[in-house]
Amino acid sequence: MWIVVAFAMSIARSDAEPVLKGAEAFGDWQRDKPGTVRLITPQDLPKPGATPSSSNSSRVVTRPASVVPKVPPGFKIELFADGLRGPRIIRTAPNGDIFVAETSGGRIRVLRSAAGAATPATNEVYATGLSRPFGIAFFPNGDNPQWLYVANTDSVVRFAYRNGDLTATGKPETVVARLPAGYGHSTRDIVFTPDDKRMLVSVGSAGNAGEGLGRPPEGIEAWSRDRALGAAWGSETDRAAVLAFDPDGKNQKLFATGIRNCVGLAIQPATGTPWCSTNERDGRGDNLVPDYVTRIREGAFYGWPWFYIGANEDPAHVGVRPDLKDKVTVPDVLLQAHSASLGLTFYTGNSFPPEYRGDGFAAEHGSWNRAKRTGYKVVRIRLKDGVPTGEYEDFVTGFVIGDNEVWGRPVGVTVARDGALLVSEDGNGTIWRVSRE
């Protein structure tokens, strides 16, 4: 009884903390702590160049033995797995197995543990020889998938799959033979719509902010006439976007555009709505441009590279696309600029307090482009009745050692079958398990 009461009191204290707004929300890692809540709105944004664009890369060091991430009161965090080679996206299979994309190693790994166990009892390589794999999805939706899809940096492949498979039973079948690749942002995430009719694949931009994009040979008006709103051209064709396909890889279309780098894709279970966890552009100052987590609507344009966070015109593209100024969709949840928001999931378990159910969790990898370091944490995206409030809350912190050194860079988040939250980080190659005390 005491544990329940204490937990409830800790949550109440956390909820009572003031929400950091405006300039107060633009803090750094030293102010990060579980329970800190921020709300950034379009009206809070500084002008481009209000601060210089900084180069401040972190140095990844070995995690000190005494250091573990920090979580809110009432929760505990334990090392779930280590010794992994750059674990990035992690996904929970219908039977509870944890699939891990070891992107730099070109392979997919499977971890299996008993419910509530702090560490996996089984650790197997599912498939090798992949091309910088990142996104993982099971198809069809439900308890008995037939396929495991993997989004490589340049293609989408699938493996015949049955619940419990620890190794691939055959060679991968190519579903999409060619995704835009070769330079620029390399991650590709993948999800299926709840009706199993569409496969969504995220593709980041080739450049930072449309450098060298110029104008299409036929002119912007002619280019835009028969293409999706805000579709880019040249080296950015079919990039900075979410693409839609049939599950067999046919009928490619642009689902949403102007999203510089939608690293993490997720389907909100309560509504079936696709969401993106997005890295915005660099070089505009410490607090521009905010990264974001947002619902994505088919046919919507989110600004890149000509605008950002609504009708704010990028200084490198003044006057180029006045036709788009009033057609930019503003993202739902603005994050501190240069947080580098990556993996995204929604809490579907029952072991966290009821107010967490349905909320989002996003992994912030951290960036080089801010004088005072931010990111390097996992944040909770607050929703009310399934709708984002715009607020986000520090949930897992403690990956930064000092101004110049970090030991962990969060990438993937997934909900285990027992309701724990698993977090991967590719600095030291570990996965952490967050559960209630």
Secondary structure by P-SEA (a helix, b strand, c coil): caaaaaaaaaaaaaaacccccccccccccccccccbbbbbccccccccccccccbbbbbbccccccbbbbbcccccccccccccccccbbbbcccbbbbbccccccbbbbbbbcccccccccccccccccccccccccccccccccbbbbbcccccccccccccccccccccccccccccccccccbbbbbbcccccbbbbbbbbcccccccccccccccccccccccccccccccccccbbbbbccccccccccccccccccbbbbcccccbbbbbccccccccccccccbbbbbcccccccccccccccccccccccccccccccbbbbcccccccccccbbbbbcccccccccccbbbbbbccccccccccccbbbbbccccccccccccccccccccccccccbbbcbbbbcccbbbbbbbccccbbbbbbcc
